Amino acid sequence: MSKLLILFCHPHVARSKANAALLGATRGLEGVEVAHLDGLYPEGAIDLDAEVARLIAAERVVLQFPIQWYSTPPLLKAWQDSVLTRMFYMAYEAEGRLIAGRPLMVAATAGNLPEAYSAEGVNLFPLAELLKPLHSTANRCGLAWQEPFLLFRANRLEASALQDAAAAYRTRLQALLAA
Ligand SMILES: Cc1cc2nc3c(=O)[nH]c(=O)nc-3n(C[C@H](O)[C@H](O)[C@H](O)COP(=O)(O)O)c2cc1C
């Protein structure tokens, strides 16, 4: 059983700076499992039995991804469509019910500035508002929504800012582990 499962989704991880730095911050944290969905399923064919079992075995869950078109990358949406549909619509008693109450935290990186995510900005809405479908999903699944970890200007940050972000992420994960 993992104490904390990071379901990581990034379609081009070899080019990642921000998410790579955040993942680096998880090294040495006891009980943390990182599952890189694109690495596991390069063709997109999710092993449903394996991913349901992985989720049931996790005491806490983090969904880590770069924002793409105000949403999750496609494979993370596919994970929701397959894993959550089976657990919460088709096999609730045998599967979904088993993870009721577990914490779920989103860790998302965005290319744009915080000000762009406002009524006056190009993206109109705060990023936390745009994440409401995930918040509703967590609620529908009986998972305890945590304050998201958000990193803005993610593809333009200097090395020192990335280091700071990674340290802040590690602190959030430690707090989640301790909760
Ligand atoms: C297809 C695509 C769509 C994107 N959509 C958004 C978006 O809606 N909002 C935003 O702020 N950044 C967007 N970005 C920028 C990424 O979120 C950003 O490059 C990423 O978070 C940086 O993290 P990384 O270094 O790990 O790749 C998009 C990038 C791509 C490739």
The ligand as a Tripos MOL2 file, in Angstrom:
@<TRIPOS>MOLECULE
LIG
   31    33     1     0     0
SMALL
NO_CHARGES

@<TRIPOS>ATOM
      1 C1         -1.1610   21.6400  -25.8190 C.3       1 LIG1
      2 C2         -0.8310   22.6180  -24.7240 C.ar      1 LIG1
      3 C3         -1.8430   23.3450  -24.1340 C.ar      1 LIG1
      4 C4         -1.5530   24.2620  -23.1150 C.ar      1 LIG1
      5 N1         -2.5880   24.9430  -22.5180 N.ar      1 LIG1
      6 C5         -2.3150   25.8180  -21.5190 C.ar      1 LIG1
      7 C6         -3.3930   26.5100  -20.8690 C.ar      1 LIG1
      8 O1         -4.5750   26.3170  -21.1480 O.2       1 LIG1
      9 N2         -3.0620   27.3960  -19.8740 N.ar      1 LIG1
     10 C7         -1.7460   27.6190  -19.4930 C.ar      1 LIG1
     11 O2         -1.5260   28.4330  -18.5840 O.2       1 LIG1
     12 N3         -0.7270   26.9480  -20.0930 N.ar      1 LIG1
     13 C8         -0.9830   26.0490  -21.0790 C.ar      1 LIG1
     14 N4          0.0490   25.3580  -21.6610 N.ar      1 LIG1
     15 C9          1.4250   25.5260  -21.1210 C.3       1 LIG1
     16 C10         1.7890   24.3850  -20.1590 C.3       1 LIG1
     17 O3          0.8580   24.2800  -19.0960 O.3       1 LIG1
     18 C11         3.1970   24.6080  -19.5900 C.3       1 LIG1
     19 O4          4.0880   24.6370  -20.6650 O.3       1 LIG1
     20 C12         3.5900   23.5210  -18.6160 C.3       1 LIG1
     21 O5          2.7840   23.5820  -17.4600 O.3       1 LIG1
     22 C13         5.0570   23.6470  -18.2050 C.3       1 LIG1
     23 O6          5.4100   22.5070  -17.4580 O.3       1 LIG1
     24 P1          6.5640   21.5100  -17.9500 P.3       1 LIG1
     25 O7          7.8660   22.2770  -17.9410 O.co2     1 LIG1
     26 O8          6.5580   20.3870  -16.9750 O.co2     1 LIG1
     27 O9          6.2070   21.0460  -19.3450 O.co2     1 LIG1
     28 C14        -0.2130   24.4480  -22.6830 C.ar      1 LIG1
     29 C15         0.7980   23.7040  -23.3010 C.ar      1 LIG1
     30 C16         0.5060   22.8030  -24.2990 C.ar      1 LIG1
     31 C17         1.6350   22.0110  -24.9360 C.3       1 LIG1
@<TRIPOS>BOND
     1     1     2 1
     2     2     3 ar
     3     2    30 ar
     4     3     4 ar
     5     4     5 ar
     6     4    28 ar
     7     5     6 ar
     8     6     7 ar
     9     6    13 1
    10     7     8 2
    11     7     9 ar
    12     9    10 ar
    13    10    11 2
    14    10    12 ar
    15    12    13 ar
    16    13    14 ar
    17    14    15 1
    18    14    28 ar
    19    15    16 1
    20    16    17 1
    21    16    18 1
    22    18    19 1
    23    18    20 1
    24    20    21 1
    25    20    22 1
    26    22    23 1
    27    23    24 1
    28    24    25 2
    29    24    26 1
    30    24    27 1
    31    28    29 ar
    32    29    30 ar
    33    30    31 1
@<TRIPOS>SUBSTRUCTURE
     1 LIG1         1 GROUP 0 **** ****
